[in-house]
Amino acid sequence: MSDETEVKRVRGTGWKSVYETLRNEILALTLPPGQLLDETTLAERFDMSRSPVREALIRLGADELVVTLSNRSTIVAPIEVGSFPKYVEALDIAQRMNTRLAAALRTDTDLKLIAKREKAFATAVKVGNHLAMSEANKEFHMAIAYAGKNHYLASFYEKLLSQGQRMLHLHFEYLERTHEGYLLTDEHSLMLEAIRDRNVDLADELAHAHTRQFQDNFINFMRENYTTDVPLGPARAAE
């Protein structure tokens, strides 16, 4: 690799390929929680200097997907199972509020985008690509949030959705094994219909049920696959 090529990567978009690749691997759990991310090893893997690798890790840190320890080593962020009840409580509130607002304030343009995102998610479910499902799920719910016209609530919601993508990946695994994946597309379709009909109360009810389904299936997955004393339930999201 020439020095000129290296300079272009560092000053240009070299870090983006590292960031996107590592982000996808973290979200798909290919890089498991706690995995050490060594700059030198990553630089060798991506055939570039440590500078763009370091930039990618900084941005992943901003996404809360990696953490830097006191000894300055970087690891994939742990999934804080113990905080799951509090997480899902916040998710429930954000999901209900954004969905209610969307039902009340959506425009025809908003509705077209939500419908487009709903179809994209359904396509990802048919293919069975969990990472694509996770990304499409986030885009569907954010289209709803944007229709609600409150950027503060939308921003909070987006952060929660991003933080929950790895847990959602485990949720998808559970649904795939239990052959209940249809629940996801059905629930999204019902939410779309409620927003289309401007039925605020039904939109609220469906958003809450959607959170409950995620909560219950994630808890079931963890109980089936891991031995832990961490209380995951039976506390439920706020009614």
C-alpha positions in Angstrom: 0.0 0.0 0.0 1.5 3.4 -1.0 1.8 6.3 1.4 -0.5 8.3 -0.8 -3.2 5.7 -0.6 -2.9 5.6 3.2 -3.2 9.3 3.5 -6.4 9.3 1.4 -7.9 6.7 3.7 -7.0 8.5 6.8 -8.2 11.8 5.6 -11.2 10.4 3.7 -13.4 7.5 4.3 -11.0 4.8 5.4 -12.5 4.6 8.9 -16.0 4.2 7.5 -15.4 0.7 6.2 -13.9 -0.4 9.5 -16.7 1.2 11.4 -19.5 -0.3 9.3 -17.9 -3.8 9.3 -17.3 -3.8 13.1 -20.7 -2.3 13.8 -22.4 -5.1 11.7 -20.4 -7.8 13.4 -21.2 -6.4 16.9 -24.9 -6.1 16.2 -25.0 -9.6 14.7 -23.1 -10.9 17.8 -20.3 -12.2 15.5 -18.2 -10.1 17.8 -19.6 -11.1 21.2 -19.9 -8.8 24.2 -16.6 -8.5 26.0 -14.5 -9.3 22.9 -11.2 -7.5 22.9 -10.7 -5.1 19.9 -7.0 -4.6 19.5 -6.0 -1.7 17.3 -2.9 -3.4 15.9 -4.7 -6.6 15.0 -7.6 -4.6 13.4 -5.1 -2.5 11.4 -3.6 -5.7 10.0 -7.0 -7.2 9.3 -8.2 -4.1 7.3 -4.7 -3.4 5.8 -4.5 0.1 7.0 -2.8 2.2 9.7 -4.1 2.4 13.3 -5.4 6.0 12.8 -8.6 5.1 10.8 -9.1 2.1 13.1 -8.9 4.3 16.2 -11.4 6.7 14.6 -13.8 3.8 13.9 -13.5 2.7 17.5 -14.2 6.2 18.8 -17.4 6.4 16.7 -18.4 2.9 17.9 -17.9 4.2 21.4 -20.2 7.1 20.7 -22.8 4.5 19.6 -22.2 2.7 23.0 -21.2 -0.5 21.1 -17.6 -0.5 22.5 -16.2 0.6 25.8 -12.6 1.7 26.7 -11.3 0.2 29.9 -9.0 1.8 32.5 -6.0 0.2 30.9 -7.0 1.8 27.6 -7.9 -1.5 25.9 -11.2 -1.5 24.0 -13.8 -4.3 24.2 -17.2 -4.9 22.7 -19.7 -3.4 25.1 -21.4 -6.0 27.4 -25.1 -6.5 27.2 -26.3 -5.3 30.6 -28.9 -7.9 31.3 -29.4 -6.7 34.8 -30.7 -3.4 33.6 -33.1 -4.9 31.1 -36.3 -4.2 33.1 -35.4 -0.5 33.3 -34.5 -0.5 29.6 -37.7 -2.0 28.5 -39.7 0.4 30.7 -38.1 3.3 28.9 -38.6 1.7 25.6 -42.3 1.1 26.3 -42.8 4.8 27.2 -40.9 6.0 24.1 -42.6 3.6 21.8 -46.1 4.4 23.0 -45.6 8.2 22.9 -44.1 8.3 19.4 -46.7 5.9 18.0 -49.5 7.9 19.6 -48.2 11.1 18.1 -47.8 9.5 14.7 -51.4 8.4 14.7 -52.5 12.0 15.6 -50.1 14.0 13.4 -49.0 11.9 10.5 -49.3 13.2 6.9 -49.9 11.2 3.8 -46.2 11.5 3.0 -45.3 10.1 6.5 -47.7 7.3 5.9 -46.1 6.3 2.6 -42.7 6.2 4.3 -44.0 4.1 7.2 -45.6 1.7 4.7 -42.4 1.5 2.7 -40.4 0.6 5.9 -43.0 -1.9 6.9 -42.6 -3.7 3.5 -38.8 -3.6 3.8 -39.0 -5.3 7.2 -41.4 -8.0 5.9 -38.9 -8.7 3.1 -36.1 -9.0 5.6 -38.1 -11.5 7.7 -38.8 -13.6 4.7 -35.0 -13.8 3.9 -34.3 -14.6 7.5 -31.3 -12.2 7.8 -31.3 -11.1 11.4 -29.1 -8.1 10.9 -31.2 -6.8 8.0 -34.3 -7.4 10.2 -32.8 -5.4 13.0 -31.9 -2.5 10.8 -35.3 -2.6 9.0 -37.1 -2.8 12.3 -35.3 0.3 13.5 -36.1 2.2 10.3 -39.8 1.2 10.6 -40.1 2.6 14.1 -38.1 5.7 13.3 -40.4 6.4 10.4 -43.2 6.3 12.9 -41.3 8.6 15.3 -40.6 11.2 12.5 -44.3 11.2 11.8 -44.9 12.2 15.4 -43.1 15.6 14.8 -41.3 15.7 18.1 -37.6 15.5 17.6 -36.8 15.2 21.3 -38.9 12.1 21.7 -37.7 10.7 18.3 -34.1 11.2 19.4 -34.6 9.5 22.7 -36.4 6.6 20.9 -33.7 6.2 18.4 -31.1 5.9 21.1 -33.1 3.2 22.8 -33.7 1.3 19.6 -30.0 1.4 18.8 -29.1 0.2 22.3 -31.5 -2.7 22.0 -30.4 -4.0 18.6 -28.3 -6.9 20.0 -31.0 -7.9 22.3 -33.4 -7.8 19.4 -31.0 -10.2 17.5 -31.5 -12.7 20.3 -35.3 -12.1 20.1 -35.2 -12.9 16.4 -33.4 -16.2 17.1 -36.1 -17.1 19.6 -38.9 -16.3 17.2 -37.2 -18.2 14.4 -36.8 -21.3 16.6 -40.4 -21.1 17.8 -41.7 -20.4 14.3 -43.5 -17.2 15.5 -41.8 -14.8 13.2 -45.1 -13.9 11.7 -46.0 -12.0 14.9 -43.5 -9.3 14.0 -44.9 -8.6 10.6 -48.5 -8.8 11.8 -47.8 -6.4 14.6 -46.2 -3.9 12.3 -49.1 -4.1 9.9 -51.6 -3.5 12.7 -49.6 -0.5 13.9 -49.5 0.9 10.4 -53.3 0.5 10.0 -53.9 2.3 13.4 -51.7 5.2 12.3 -53.4 5.3 8.9 -56.8 5.4 10.6 -55.6 8.1 13.1 -56.7 5.8 15.9 -54.5 7.1 18.7 -55.7 4.8 21.5 -55.3 1.7 19.4 -51.9 2.8 18.2 -50.9 3.2 21.9 -52.3 -0.2 22.8 -50.5 -1.9 19.9 -47.2 -0.2 20.7 -47.4 -1.3 24.2 -48.2 -4.9 23.2 -45.3 -4.8 20.8 -42.9 -3.9 23.6 -44.4 -6.6 25.8 -43.9 -9.2 23.1 -40.2 -8.3 22.8 -39.8 -8.3 26.6 -41.4 -11.7 27.1 -39.5 -13.4 24.2 -36.2 -12.0 25.3 -36.7 -13.2 28.8 -37.7 -16.6 27.6 -34.6 -16.8 25.3 -32.3 -15.9 28.2 -33.9 -18.4 30.6 -33.6 -21.2 28.0 -30.0 -20.5 27.0 -28.2 -19.0 30.0 -27.9 -19.8 33.7 -28.1 -16.6 35.6 -29.3 -15.2 38.9 -30.1 -11.9 37.3 -33.8 -11.0 37.7 -35.1 -10.6 34.2 -38.8 -10.6 35.2 -41.6 -11.0 35.9 -41.8 -7.3 36.1 -43.5 -5.9 33.0 -43.4 -2.6 31.1 -45.7 0.0 32.6 -49.3 -0.4 31.8 
